[in-house]
Amino acid sequence: MVTYNEYLSGVLEKILHSHSILCGLADKPGDLDIIKIELLKIRGFLLVISNKLDATKYPGVDITRLQSKSRHYLETYYFEKEIENIASLYASDPSRLKNLRLVILESLNDRKLIAEIMEVRGEL
């Protein structure tokens, strides 16, 4: 049986893994599909954090800030339309891929979301 802390730690680890994959891309043809998949994973896990977690089940860990930052990200950033536009016209353009990837990474650092994820994971 998985504890609540192990579950949350696993979710946070998966977000950080997707983030590191996005950081490590070389902006070459084919990376757009990877960006799309990793972004969908991140958004899905942030939805879990913002909607499904009960803060009372994590004593000693303040996940309300993480939930707030997750909701802010989900409400503010939506890259699927840009990804579809790039896919149809510029999927092989390294400059466009790099720009999209950097904007996504910057959005994950808005309100220090990734730092908060690392902090909460460290507290678990």
C-alpha positions in Angstrom: 0.0 0.0 0.0 1.4 3.4 -1.0 1.3 6.1 1.6 0.0 9.6 0.8 3.6 11.0 1.0 4.9 8.3 -1.4 2.1 9.1 -3.8 2.7 12.8 -3.8 6.5 12.3 -4.0 6.0 10.1 -7.1 3.8 12.7 -8.7 6.3 15.5 -8.0 9.2 13.3 -9.2 7.3 12.7 -12.5 6.8 16.5 -13.0 10.5 17.1 -12.3 11.5 14.3 -14.7 9.4 15.8 -17.5 10.9 19.2 -16.7 14.4 17.8 -17.0 13.5 16.2 -20.4 12.4 19.6 -21.6 15.6 21.2 -20.4 17.7 18.6 -22.2 16.2 18.8 -25.6 18.4 19.8 -28.5 15.7 21.6 -30.6 15.9 19.2 -33.5 13.1 17.8 -35.7 11.0 15.4 -33.8 11.4 17.3 -30.5 8.0 18.9 -30.9 6.3 15.6 -30.2 8.4 15.2 -27.1 7.5 18.7 -26.0 3.8 18.0 -26.5 3.9 14.7 -24.5 5.9 16.1 -21.6 3.8 19.2 -21.4 0.6 17.0 -21.3 2.2 15.0 -18.5 3.0 18.1 -16.5 -0.4 19.6 -16.9 -2.0 16.3 -15.9 0.0 16.0 -12.8 -0.6 19.6 -11.9 -4.3 18.9 -12.2 -3.9 16.0 -9.8 -2.1 18.3 -7.3 -4.6 21.2 -7.6 -7.8 19.1 -7.6 -7.3 15.8 -5.9 -5.0 16.3 -3.0 -6.3 16.9 0.5 -3.9 19.1 2.5 -5.0 17.5 5.8 -3.5 14.2 4.7 0.0 15.8 4.6 0.8 16.9 8.1 4.1 18.8 8.4 4.0 19.7 4.7 2.4 22.9 3.4 1.0 21.8 0.1 -1.5 24.7 -0.1 1.1 26.9 -1.7 1.9 24.2 -4.2 -1.8 23.8 -5.0 -2.2 27.5 -5.5 0.8 27.7 -7.8 -0.5 24.7 -9.7 -3.9 26.3 -10.2 -2.3 29.5 -11.3 -0.2 27.7 -13.9 -3.2 25.7 -15.3 -5.3 28.9 -15.5 -2.6 31.0 -17.0 -0.6 28.9 -19.4 -2.0 26.9 -22.3 0.5 26.0 -25.1 -1.5 23.4 -27.1 -2.7 25.9 -29.7 0.9 27.2 -30.2 2.2 23.6 -30.5 -0.4 22.8 -33.2 0.5 26.0 -35.1 4.2 25.2 -35.0 3.5 21.5 -35.9 1.7 22.5 -39.1 4.3 25.0 -40.3 7.6 25.0 -38.4 8.1 21.5 -36.9 11.6 21.3 -38.3 12.7 24.9 -37.5 15.2 24.7 -34.6 14.7 28.3 -33.7 11.0 28.0 -33.3 11.3 24.8 -31.3 13.9 26.4 -29.0 11.7 29.5 -28.5 8.7 27.3 -27.6 10.7 25.1 -25.3 12.2 28.1 -23.5 8.8 29.8 -23.1 7.4 26.6 -21.6 10.3 26.3 -19.2 10.0 30.0 -18.2 6.3 29.4 -17.5 7.1 26.5 -15.2 9.4 28.9 -13.3 6.6 31.5 -13.0 5.9 32.1 -9.3 8.7 29.6 -8.7 6.5 26.6 -9.4 9.4 24.2 -10.0 11.3 25.4 -6.9 8.1 24.8 -4.9 7.8 21.3 -6.3 11.4 20.6 -5.3 10.9 22.1 -1.9 7.7 20.0 -1.1 9.4 16.9 -2.5 12.3 17.5 -0.1 9.9 17.9 2.8 8.3 14.5 2.1 
